[in-house]
Amino acid sequence: MSDLDSAHARPAGVSDDAVAATGKLSEMLERIERARGALYEFHQLMGGADAMLDDVVDLLRKDGRPEWAERIETEILGRNVLEGRWSFQVVEEFDDTYYGPLRDTERALREDLVGGRRHVFEAEMKQARRTHGHPAHTATP
């Protein structure tokens, strides 16, 4: 695989299984990155929605419905999304208990098995699938 740049070339002596394992764990991390993004989106949507309740409470008071304003203000506004937690705490707990250790483990596995190189599996797949000599299929930029 001589066309691969050194950042993506398989180190000497690394097995197919090691490349596959690091590639699969990296792919798994990419999925978790997407899940983390959805969690941050949830956090921002919850915060924005909760802030909208200020307007609801004000409008109900202006409309002479203090009992509804009070109910929403005490029952819903500022309510925990999970027991004892606002959404920012859910995000922090996810980062600390799952995402951080996974990211660290993925990096450590790559360091140990493929010299820290990223996307070795994908780079080799690119080599196998590209049309050599075609201008839109070059190995590197």
OpenMM code with the backbone's topology and positions (N, CA, C; nanometers):
from openmm import Vec3, app, unit

residues = "MET SER ASP LEU ASP SER ALA HIS ALA ARG PRO ALA GLY VAL SER ASP ASP ALA VAL ALA ALA THR GLY LYS LEU SER GLU MET LEU GLU ARG ILE GLU ARG ALA ARG GLY ALA LEU TYR GLU PHE HIS GLN LEU MET GLY GLY ALA ASP ALA MET LEU ASP ASP VAL VAL ASP LEU LEU ARG LYS ASP GLY ARG PRO GLU TRP ALA GLU ARG ILE GLU THR GLU ILE LEU GLY ARG ASN VAL LEU GLU GLY ARG TRP SER PHE GLN VAL VAL GLU GLU PHE ASP ASP THR TYR TYR GLY PRO LEU ARG ASP THR GLU ARG ALA LEU ARG GLU ASP LEU VAL GLY GLY ARG ARG HIS VAL PHE GLU ALA GLU MET LYS GLN ALA ARG ARG THR HIS GLY HIS PRO ALA HIS THR ALA THR PRO".split()
positions = [
    Vec3(0.0848, -0.1189, 0.0000),
    Vec3(0.0000, 0.0000, 0.0000),
    Vec3(0.0890, 0.1249, 0.0000),
    Vec3(0.1787, 0.1316, -0.0906),
    Vec3(0.2790, 0.2371, -0.0932),
    Vec3(0.2215, 0.3754, -0.1226),
    Vec3(0.1004, 0.3842, -0.1802),
    Vec3(0.0423, 0.5148, -0.2105),
    Vec3(-0.0148, 0.5841, -0.0869),
    Vec3(-0.0280, 0.5127, 0.0242),
    Vec3(-0.0838, 0.5735, 0.1451),
    Vec3(0.0171, 0.6678, 0.2083),
    Vec3(-0.0343, 0.7804, 0.2588),
    Vec3(0.0537, 0.8721, 0.3314),
    Vec3(0.0873, 0.8107, 0.4663),
    Vec3(0.1959, 0.8564, 0.5262),
    Vec3(0.2448, 0.7955, 0.6498),
    Vec3(0.1470, 0.8085, 0.7661),
    Vec3(0.0608, 0.9081, 0.7634),
    Vec3(-0.0362, 0.9261, 0.8713),
    Vec3(-0.1424, 0.8170, 0.8716),
    Vec3(-0.1593, 0.7481, 0.7586),
    Vec3(-0.2650, 0.6486, 0.7469),
    Vec3(-0.2143, 0.5093, 0.7109),
    Vec3(-0.0857, 0.4956, 0.6863),
    Vec3(-0.0303, 0.3659, 0.6473),
    Vec3(-0.0209, 0.2734, 0.7681),
    Vec3(-0.0487, 0.1494, 0.7449),
    Vec3(-0.0383, 0.0476, 0.8496),
    Vec3(0.1076, 0.0342, 0.8929),
    Vec3(0.1340, 0.0422, 1.0214),
    Vec3(0.2716, 0.0197, 1.0678),
    Vec3(0.3151, -0.1239, 1.0393),
    Vec3(0.4417, -0.1433, 1.0227),
    Vec3(0.4955, -0.2768, 0.9956),
    Vec3(0.4555, -0.3738, 1.1063),
    Vec3(0.4156, -0.4929, 1.0651),
    Vec3(0.3850, -0.5991, 1.1600),
    Vec3(0.2455, -0.5943, 1.2207),
    Vec3(0.1628, -0.4963, 1.1820),
    Vec3(0.0279, -0.4866, 1.2376),
    Vec3(-0.0644, -0.5793, 1.1590),
    Vec3(-0.1413, -0.6593, 1.2315),
    Vec3(-0.2282, -0.7594, 1.1692),
    Vec3(-0.3564, -0.6987, 1.1134),
    Vec3(-0.4201, -0.7755, 1.0261),
    Vec3(-0.5509, -0.7353, 0.9732),
    Vec3(-0.6532, -0.7201, 1.0864),
    Vec3(-0.6486, -0.8112, 1.1830),
    Vec3(-0.7436, -0.8044, 1.2942),
    Vec3(-0.7235, -0.6787, 1.3784),
    Vec3(-0.5989, -0.6386, 1.3989),
    Vec3(-0.5718, -0.5169, 1.4760),
    Vec3(-0.6240, -0.3943, 1.4021),
    Vec3(-0.6032, -0.3895, 1.2713),
    Vec3(-0.6541, -0.2786, 1.1910),
    Vec3(-0.8067, -0.2775, 1.1942),
    Vec3(-0.8672, -0.3954, 1.1807),
    Vec3(-1.0131, -0.4047, 1.1829),
    Vec3(-1.0691, -0.3639, 1.3192),
    Vec3(-1.0062, -0.4075, 1.4263),
    Vec3(-1.0544, -0.3747, 1.5611),
    Vec3(-1.0456, -0.2251, 1.5885),
    Vec3(-0.9323, -0.1638, 1.5523),
    Vec3(-0.9206, -0.0198, 1.5750),
    Vec3(-1.0173, 0.0566, 1.4867),
    Vec3(-1.0355, 0.0105, 1.3654),
    Vec3(-1.1313, 0.0750, 1.2751),
    Vec3(-1.2731, 0.0647, 1.3269),
    Vec3(-1.3105, -0.0522, 1.3782),
    Vec3(-1.4466, -0.0725, 1.4288),
    Vec3(-1.4704, 0.0109, 1.5545),
    Vec3(-1.3722, 0.0199, 1.6434),
    Vec3(-1.3895, 0.1025, 1.7629),
    Vec3(-1.3983, 0.2505, 1.7249),
    Vec3(-1.3207, 0.2935, 1.6280),
    Vec3(-1.3299, 0.4319, 1.5807),
    Vec3(-1.4663, 0.4603, 1.5192),
    Vec3(-1.5186, 0.3635, 1.4434),
    Vec3(-1.6518, 0.3791, 1.3850),
    Vec3(-1.7574, 0.3877, 1.4948),
    Vec3(-1.7423, 0.3057, 1.5976),
    Vec3(-1.8351, 0.3093, 1.7104),
    Vec3(-1.8297, 0.4458, 1.7777),
    Vec3(-1.7079, 0.4999, 1.7970),
    Vec3(-1.6920, 0.6325, 1.8573),
    Vec3(-1.7602, 0.7386, 1.7717),
    Vec3(-1.7510, 0.7273, 1.6403),
    Vec3(-1.8187, 0.8229, 1.5528),
    Vec3(-1.9697, 0.8209, 1.5752),
    Vec3(-2.0265, 0.7037, 1.5968),
    Vec3(-2.1705, 0.6943, 1.6262),
    Vec3(-2.2021, 0.7600, 1.7593),
    Vec3(-2.1158, 0.7390, 1.8567),
    Vec3(-2.1370, 0.8011, 1.9881),
    Vec3(-2.1230, 0.9528, 1.9772),
    Vec3(-2.0344, 1.0001, 1.8908),
    Vec3(-2.0235, 1.1451, 1.8674),
    Vec3(-2.1571, 1.2002, 1.8185),
    Vec3(-2.2219, 1.1278, 1.7292),
    Vec3(-2.3529, 1.1705, 1.6792),
    Vec3(-2.4566, 1.1670, 1.7906),
    Vec3(-2.4535, 1.0627, 1.8735),
    Vec3(-2.5464, 1.0544, 1.9865),
    Vec3(-2.5212, 1.1696, 2.0831),
    Vec3(-2.3956, 1.2023, 2.1047),
    Vec3(-2.3607, 1.3143, 2.1928),
    Vec3(-2.4149, 1.4447, 2.1359),
    Vec3(-2.4051, 1.4615, 2.0046),
    Vec3(-2.4611, 1.5805, 1.9413),
    Vec3(-2.6112, 1.5889, 1.9626),
    Vec3(-2.6794, 1.4747, 1.9528),
    Vec3(-2.8236, 1.4732, 1.9777),
    Vec3(-2.8536, 1.5078, 2.1228),
    Vec3(-2.7682, 1.4635, 2.2128),
    Vec3(-2.7870, 1.4968, 2.3540),
    Vec3(-2.7692, 1.6472, 2.3774),
    Vec3(-2.6704, 1.7067, 2.3133),
    Vec3(-2.6525, 1.8518, 2.3239),
    Vec3(-2.7694, 1.9257, 2.2604),
    Vec3(-2.8230, 1.8715, 2.1509),
    Vec3(-2.9407, 1.9330, 2.0902),
    Vec3(-3.0587, 1.9267, 2.1866),
    Vec3(-3.0768, 1.8129, 2.2519),
    Vec3(-3.1803, 1.7979, 2.3538),
    Vec3(-3.1613, 1.9026, 2.4633),
    Vec3(-3.0397, 1.9183, 2.5098),
    Vec3(-3.0082, 2.0159, 2.6142),
    Vec3(-3.0482, 2.1578, 2.5708),
    Vec3(-3.0125, 2.1953, 2.4505),
    Vec3(-3.0437, 2.3303, 2.4031),
    Vec3(-3.1936, 2.3478, 2.3791),
    Vec3(-3.2591, 2.2454, 2.3270),
    Vec3(-3.4035, 2.2534, 2.3073),
    Vec3(-3.4770, 2.2645, 2.4403),
    Vec3(-3.4342, 2.1892, 2.5387),
    Vec3(-3.4983, 2.1949, 2.6707),
    Vec3(-3.4796, 2.3329, 2.7334),
    Vec3(-3.3587, 2.3864, 2.7248),
    Vec3(-3.3338, 2.5186, 2.7822),
    Vec3(-3.4162, 2.6266, 2.7151),
    Vec3(-3.4229, 2.6217, 2.5830),
    Vec3(-3.5019, 2.7204, 2.5100),
    Vec3(-3.6504, 2.7076, 2.5379),
    Vec3(-3.6973, 2.5843, 2.5487),
    Vec3(-3.8387, 2.5618, 2.5781),
    Vec3(-3.8731, 2.6110, 2.7179),
    Vec3(-3.7871, 2.5828, 2.8144),
    Vec3(-3.8123, 2.6284, 2.9509),
    Vec3(-3.8163, 2.7809, 2.9572),
    Vec3(-3.7283, 2.8467, 2.8837),
    Vec3(-3.7267, 2.9937, 2.8824),
    Vec3(-3.8565, 3.0509, 2.8243),
    Vec3(-3.9196, 2.9784, 2.7330),
    Vec3(-4.0458, 3.0240, 2.6743),
    Vec3(-4.1584, 3.0296, 2.7775),
    Vec3(-4.1447, 2.9517, 2.8818),
    Vec3(-4.2497, 2.9505, 2.9839),
    Vec3(-4.2630, 3.0846, 3.0555),
    Vec3(-4.1575, 3.1648, 3.0575),
    Vec3(-4.1677, 3.2994, 3.1161),
    Vec3(-4.2764, 3.3792, 3.0447),
    Vec3(-4.2781, 3.3708, 2.9124),
    Vec3(-4.3806, 3.4416, 2.8346),
    Vec3(-4.5195, 3.3852, 2.8624),
    Vec3(-4.5289, 3.2527, 2.8718),
    Vec3(-4.6582, 3.1900, 2.8991),
    Vec3(-4.7121, 3.2391, 3.0337),
    Vec3(-4.6283, 3.2386, 3.1351),
    Vec3(-4.6700, 3.2835, 3.2686),
    Vec3(-4.7125, 3.4303, 3.2649),
    Vec3(-4.6333, 3.5150, 3.1997),
    Vec3(-4.6678, 3.6575, 3.1897),
    Vec3(-4.8004, 3.6779, 3.1178),
    Vec3(-4.8209, 3.6083, 3.0075),
    Vec3(-4.9453, 3.6233, 2.9315),
    Vec3(-5.0657, 3.5757, 3.0120),
    Vec3(-5.0510, 3.4686, 3.0846),
    Vec3(-5.1622, 3.4204, 3.1668),
    Vec3(-5.1956, 3.5192, 3.2791),
    Vec3(-5.0949, 3.5789, 3.3369),
    Vec3(-5.1205, 3.6791, 3.4413),
    Vec3(-5.1915, 3.8009, 3.3810),
    Vec3(-5.1437, 3.8433, 3.2630),
    Vec3(-5.2084, 3.9587, 3.1970),
    Vec3(-5.3524, 3.9272, 3.1593),
    Vec3(-5.3800, 3.8023, 3.1326),
    Vec3(-5.5146, 3.7620, 3.0944),
    Vec3(-5.6041, 3.7361, 3.2167),
    Vec3(-5.5522, 3.7609, 3.3356),
    Vec3(-5.6313, 3.7421, 3.4561),
    Vec3(-5.6468, 3.5966, 3.4979),
    Vec3(-5.5471, 3.5160, 3.4671),
    Vec3(-5.5519, 3.3742, 3.5029),
    Vec3(-5.4318, 3.3383, 3.5917),
    Vec3(-5.4280, 3.3996, 3.7099),
    Vec3(-5.3125, 3.3784, 3.7978),
    Vec3(-5.2977, 3.2337, 3.8445),
    Vec3(-5.4100, 3.1606, 3.8542),
    Vec3(-5.4018, 3.0207, 3.8984),
    Vec3(-5.3257, 2.9356, 3.7967),
    Vec3(-5.3456, 2.9615, 3.6668),
    Vec3(-5.2708, 2.8903, 3.5631),
    Vec3(-5.1256, 2.9357, 3.5596),
    Vec3(-5.1035, 3.0628, 3.5732),
    Vec3(-4.9667, 3.1151, 3.5767),
    Vec3(-4.8892, 3.0519, 3.6919),
    Vec3(-4.9516, 3.0477, 3.8079),
    Vec3(-4.8880, 2.9896, 3.9267),
    Vec3(-4.8622, 2.8401, 3.9069),
    Vec3(-4.9585, 2.7707, 3.8502),
    Vec3(-4.9422, 2.6258, 3.8284),
    Vec3(-4.8248, 2.5975, 3.7352),
    Vec3(-4.8186, 2.6687, 3.6251),
    Vec3(-4.7084, 2.6470, 3.5295),
    Vec3(-4.5754, 2.6883, 3.5912),
    Vec3(-4.5762, 2.7984, 3.6649),
    Vec3(-4.4532, 2.8477, 3.7264),
    Vec3(-4.4006, 2.7505, 3.8318),
    Vec3(-4.4882, 2.6901, 3.9076),
    Vec3(-4.4424, 2.6015, 4.0147),
    Vec3(-4.4274, 2.4562, 3.9722),
    Vec3(-4.5062, 2.4116, 3.8738),
    Vec3(-4.5041, 2.2708, 3.8346),
    Vec3(-4.4108, 2.2401, 3.7167),
    Vec3(-4.3972, 2.3338, 3.6239),
    Vec3(-4.3261, 2.3039, 3.4994),
    Vec3(-4.1982, 2.3860, 3.4836),
    Vec3(-4.2060, 2.5166, 3.5021),
    Vec3(-4.0892, 2.6042, 3.4844),
    Vec3(-3.9743, 2.5585, 3.5743),
    Vec3(-3.8599, 2.5341, 3.5148),
    Vec3(-3.7422, 2.4938, 3.5914),
    Vec3(-3.7433, 2.3507, 3.6410),
    Vec3(-3.8349, 2.2719, 3.5922),
    Vec3(-3.8484, 2.1326, 3.6378),
    Vec3(-3.7291, 2.0490, 3.5914),
    Vec3(-3.6897, 1.9528, 3.6720),
    Vec3(-3.5843, 1.8588, 3.6344),
    Vec3(-3.6316, 1.7720, 3.5180),
    Vec3(-3.5409, 1.7425, 3.4241),
    Vec3(-3.5764, 1.6531, 3.3135),
    Vec3(-3.5601, 1.5074, 3.3535),
    Vec3(-3.4717, 1.4813, 3.4441),
    Vec3(-3.4548, 1.3510, 3.5100),
    Vec3(-3.4408, 1.3809, 3.6588),
    Vec3(-3.4581, 1.2818, 3.7415),
    Vec3(-3.4553, 1.3045, 3.8858),
    Vec3(-3.3289, 1.3815, 3.9272),
    Vec3(-3.3512, 1.5014, 3.9813),
    Vec3(-3.2413, 1.5831, 4.0322),
    Vec3(-3.1545, 1.6489, 3.9266),
    Vec3(-3.1908, 1.6376, 3.8000),
    Vec3(-3.1026, 1.6876, 3.6940),
    Vec3(-3.1766, 1.7744, 3.5933),
    Vec3(-3.1100, 1.8842, 3.5592),
    Vec3(-3.1457, 1.9602, 3.4403),
    Vec3(-3.0665, 1.8987, 3.3256),
    Vec3(-3.0968, 1.9405, 3.2053),
    Vec3(-3.0329, 1.8793, 3.0887),
    Vec3(-2.8817, 1.8997, 3.0866),
    Vec3(-2.8323, 2.0128, 3.1393),
    Vec3(-2.6862, 2.0321, 3.1395),
    Vec3(-2.6184, 1.9274, 3.2276),
    Vec3(-2.6844, 1.8850, 3.3329),
    Vec3(-2.6276, 1.7832, 3.4206),
    Vec3(-2.6297, 1.6457, 3.3537),
    Vec3(-2.7299, 1.6198, 3.2726),
    Vec3(-2.7358, 1.4955, 3.1964),
    Vec3(-2.6180, 1.4913, 3.0985),
    Vec3(-2.5951, 1.6028, 3.0294),
    Vec3(-2.4839, 1.6114, 2.9347),
    Vec3(-2.3510, 1.5908, 3.0072),
    Vec3(-2.3327, 1.6578, 3.1198),
    Vec3(-2.2072, 1.6441, 3.1945),
    Vec3(-2.1858, 1.5012, 3.2427),
    Vec3(-2.2917, 1.4389, 3.2924),
    Vec3(-2.2782, 1.3016, 3.3413),
    Vec3(-2.2452, 1.2064, 3.2275),
    Vec3(-2.3097, 1.2240, 3.1126),
    Vec3(-2.2780, 1.1414, 2.9959),
    Vec3(-2.1313, 1.1591, 2.9563),
    Vec3(-2.0874, 1.2841, 2.9494),
    Vec3(-1.9481, 1.3105, 2.9127),
    Vec3(-1.8509, 1.2447, 3.0099),
    Vec3(-1.8812, 1.2550, 3.1395),
    Vec3(-1.7888, 1.2038, 3.2413),
    Vec3(-1.7924, 1.0525, 3.2553),
    Vec3(-1.9097, 0.9925, 3.2446),
    Vec3(-1.9194, 0.8497, 3.2735),
    Vec3(-1.9088, 0.7602, 3.1508),
    Vec3(-1.9342, 0.8147, 3.0315),
    Vec3(-1.9315, 0.7301, 2.9121),
    Vec3(-1.8419, 0.7856, 2.8022),
    Vec3(-1.8717, 0.9062, 2.7573),
    Vec3(-1.8022, 0.9606, 2.6418),
    Vec3(-1.6514, 0.9780, 2.6667),
    Vec3(-1.6152, 1.0383, 2.7765),
    Vec3(-1.4729, 1.0605, 2.8065),
    Vec3(-1.3938, 0.9312, 2.8133),
    Vec3(-1.4387, 0.8330, 2.8934),
    Vec3(-1.3653, 0.7064, 2.8970),
    Vec3(-1.3592, 0.6349, 2.7614),
    Vec3(-1.4671, 0.6412, 2.6846),
    Vec3(-1.4651, 0.5793, 2.5517),
    Vec3(-1.3629, 0.6472, 2.4623),
    Vec3(-1.3638, 0.7788, 2.4587),
    Vec3(-1.2697, 0.8534, 2.3751),
    Vec3(-1.1256, 0.8207, 2.4151),
    Vec3(-1.0987, 0.8169, 2.5452),
    Vec3(-0.9640, 0.7859, 2.5939),
    Vec3(-0.9227, 0.6433, 2.5574),
    Vec3(-1.0171, 0.5497, 2.5678),
    Vec3(-0.9881, 0.4099, 2.5348),
    Vec3(-0.9619, 0.3924, 2.3863),
    Vec3(-1.0424, 0.4589, 2.3037),
    Vec3(-1.0221, 0.4500, 2.1589),
    Vec3(-0.8843, 0.5030, 2.1210),
    Vec3(-0.8454, 0.6156, 2.1788),
    Vec3(-0.7137, 0.6732, 2.1505),
    Vec3(-0.6023, 0.5795, 2.1982),
    Vec3(-0.6172, 0.5225, 2.3179),
    Vec3(-0.5156, 0.4316, 2.3723),
    Vec3(-0.5015, 0.3056, 2.2865),
    Vec3(-0.6153, 0.2519, 2.2386),
    Vec3(-0.6099, 0.1343, 2.1518),
    Vec3(-0.5361, 0.1666, 2.0225),
    Vec3(-0.5680, 0.2812, 1.9617),
    Vec3(-0.4977, 0.3202, 1.8384),
    Vec3(-0.3489, 0.3382, 1.8644),
    Vec3(-0.3139, 0.3993, 1.9761),
    Vec3(-0.1719, 0.4185, 2.0098),
    Vec3(-0.1020, 0.2831, 2.0206),
    Vec3(-0.1660, 0.1907, 2.0895),
    Vec3(-0.1046, 0.0608, 2.1140),
    Vec3(-0.0979, -0.0262, 1.9890),
    Vec3(-0.2057, -0.0298, 1.9100),
    Vec3(-0.2103, -0.1245, 1.7987),
    Vec3(-0.1612, -0.0704, 1.6653),
    Vec3(-0.1859, 0.0577, 1.6372),
    Vec3(-0.1479, 0.1112, 1.5059),
    Vec3(-0.0660, 0.2403, 1.5161),
    Vec3(0.0064, 0.2559, 1.6245),
    Vec3(0.0944, 0.3712, 1.6384),
    Vec3(0.0213, 0.5039, 1.6436),
    Vec3(-0.1041, 0.5021, 1.6881),
    Vec3(-0.1812, 0.6253, 1.7004),
    Vec3(-0.2439, 0.6743, 1.5714),
    Vec3(-0.2185, 0.6042, 1.4639),
    Vec3(-0.2720, 0.6483, 1.3347),
    Vec3(-0.4245, 0.6360, 1.3329),
    Vec3(-0.4869, 0.7325, 1.2694),
    Vec3(-0.6323, 0.7331, 1.2555),
    Vec3(-0.6716, 0.6828, 1.1174),
    Vec3(-0.7848, 0.6178, 1.1102),
    Vec3(-0.8482, 0.5753, 0.9846),
    Vec3(-0.7596, 0.4859, 0.8968),
    Vec3(-0.6804, 0.4006, 0.9591),
    Vec3(-0.5977, 0.3066, 0.8819),
    Vec3(-0.6879, 0.2136, 0.8013),
    Vec3(-0.7914, 0.1621, 0.8637),
    Vec3(-0.8844, 0.0715, 0.7953),
    Vec3(-0.9455, 0.1393, 0.6733),
    Vec3(-0.9945, 0.2636, 0.6926),
    Vec3(-1.0573, 0.3366, 0.5828),
    Vec3(-0.9579, 0.3697, 0.4725),
    Vec3(-0.8347, 0.4050, 0.5111),
    Vec3(-0.7323, 0.4368, 0.4109),
    Vec3(-0.7019, 0.3148, 0.3240),
    Vec3(-0.6978, 0.1985, 0.3869),
    Vec3(-0.6740, 0.0767, 0.3097),
    Vec3(-0.7945, 0.0438, 0.2210),
    Vec3(-0.9150, 0.0707, 0.2707),
    Vec3(-1.0341, 0.0493, 0.1897),
    Vec3(-1.0319, 0.1428, 0.0691),
    Vec3(-0.9902, 0.2675, 0.0906),
    Vec3(-0.9799, 0.3627, -0.0202),
    Vec3(-0.8829, 0.3088, -0.1257),
    Vec3(-0.7695, 0.2574, -0.0801),
    Vec3(-0.6702, 0.2030, -0.1740),
    Vec3(-0.7291, 0.0897, -0.2562),
    Vec3(-0.8059, 0.0044, -0.1912),
    Vec3(-0.8620, -0.1120, -0.2605),
    Vec3(-0.9735, -0.0728, -0.3570),
    Vec3(-1.0445, 0.0350, -0.3284),
    Vec3(-1.1626, 0.0701, -0.4070),
    Vec3(-1.1371, 0.1757, -0.5139),
    Vec3(-1.0292, 0.2487, -0.5034),
    Vec3(-1.0073, 0.3566, -0.6003),
    Vec3(-0.9550, 0.3012, -0.7327),
    Vec3(-0.9784, 0.3770, -0.8382),
    Vec3(-0.9279, 0.3396, -0.9699),
    Vec3(-0.7923, 0.4070, -0.9870),
    Vec3(-0.6893, 0.3288, -0.9790),
    Vec3(-0.5532, 0.3824, -0.9891),
    Vec3(-0.5320, 0.4490, -1.1248),
    Vec3(-0.4737, 0.5673, -1.1219),
    Vec3(-0.4502, 0.6432, -1.2448),
    Vec3(-0.5618, 0.7359, -1.2845),
    Vec3(-0.6794, 0.7234, -1.2246),
    Vec3(-0.7937, 0.8104, -1.2544),
    Vec3(-0.7764, 0.9412, -1.1766),
    Vec3(-0.7940, 1.0568, -1.2413),
    Vec3(-0.7693, 1.1850, -1.1730),
    Vec3(-0.8614, 1.2121, -1.0541),
    Vec3(-0.9786, 1.1504, -1.0485),
    Vec3(-1.0691, 1.1704, -0.9351),
    Vec3(-1.0518, 1.0634, -0.8286),
    Vec3(-0.9517, 0.9790, -0.8443),
    Vec3(-0.9266, 0.8696, -0.7496),
    Vec3(-0.7838, 0.8741, -0.6976),
    Vec3(-0.7271, 0.9911, -0.6824),
    Vec3(-0.5889, 1.0000, -0.6364),
    Vec3(-0.5775, 0.9518, -0.4914),
    Vec3(-0.4607, 0.9029, -0.4553),
    Vec3(-0.4376, 0.8472, -0.3222),
    Vec3(-0.4338, 0.9539, -0.2145),
    Vec3(-0.3745, 1.0664, -0.2452),
    Vec3(-0.3584, 1.1755, -0.1481),
    Vec3(-0.3843, 1.3085, -0.2168),
    Vec3(-0.4067, 1.4121, -0.1410),
    Vec3(-0.4300, 1.5458, -0.2020),
    Vec3(-0.3095, 1.5946, -0.2803),
] * unit.nanometer
topology = app.Topology()
chain = topology.addChain("A")
for resn in residues:
    res = topology.addResidue(resn, chain)
    for name in ("N", "CA", "C"):
        topology.addAtom(name, app.Element.getBySymbol(name[0]), res)
